[in-house]
């Protein structure tokens, strides 16, 4: 190799290293900017969050966690929430704030325990690159999108929610946190075709159970209304919005997950995003699908399904039969991707747990 070409090669290597360093510096600067961002000054804070200062996995967490408390202060907050009559604004994690609404299981868990579904958010943050694109389909009031926004660098979040009630709350939580540049909300339902559909609206307590199915799958949950909503395929959405990459795709849409995957084949084949899929056999059946159909389409896309196991440590375990899972969250990764190691729940000594009970 001539001296000239050696010099050119060394210059190219130095330039590549310099560009990478500049990129990493930009990402780090953006993360600091997001973490240090303050809510608009006109927002009055009514309540301070429980002592939950960071996103970390919790062993044994489930959706009933907000139905009880683990400390004296927690029980005080439980009773306070029980008698809450109107929404309040609460300081939350990582400088976020949240408008807490009464008589709702998600808000109750956040108000009493400080968090809702910490293991899910931990896994998304583990899979999510700092410059990534996250599509949150079934965003509800935005708690996942808000928390993921704190881990983002120069990426973006697209939050889709069809219910007018929950979409209004999603927009509100984005606005009061000043996150309009990071999270883009859309009042849309994802499906296998573009058009209109009838969305059944669940009662306030179980607002996450809105569905495009013929009935609300959970027995005893009241349907309080029906809304005509716009449906869109994720292939159409990504093309329409000019999205050039998709890194994590969350589908927690009460039975429509199979149809959403049918409408996202091009996106998934092109970008191979990590898939976070809510699975419930009863919900799938109300949308003319089942676990077998869901498993088949995941396999056709050359993805493996995993579930979260907590023993002997928090990890992803391959699922051979989705019918055995029936209800919960599965993580689907392309066959070329090795499942990552997950952060572990913090071990607390007996002394620390006693202290937590009296002081947290």
Buried (B, 14 or more C-beta within 10 A) or exposed (E): EEEEEEEEEEEEEEEEEEEEEEBEEBBEEBBEEBEEBEBEEEBEEBBEBBEBEEBBBBEEBEEEBBEEBBBEBBEEBBEEBEEBEEBBBBBBBBBBBBBBBBBBBBBBBBBBBBBBBBBBBBBBBBBBBBBBBBBBBBBBBBBBBBBBBBBBBBBBBBBBBBBBBBBBBBBBBBBBBBBEEBBBBBBBBBBBEBEEBEBBBBBBBBBBBBBBBEBBBBEEBEBEEEBEBBBBBBBBBBEEEEBEBBBBBBBBBBBBBBBBBBBBBBBBEEBBBBBBBBBBBBBBBBBEBBBEBBBEBBEEBEBBBBBBEBEEEBBBEEBEEBEEBEEEBBBBBBEEEEBBEBBBBEEEEEEEEEEBBEEB
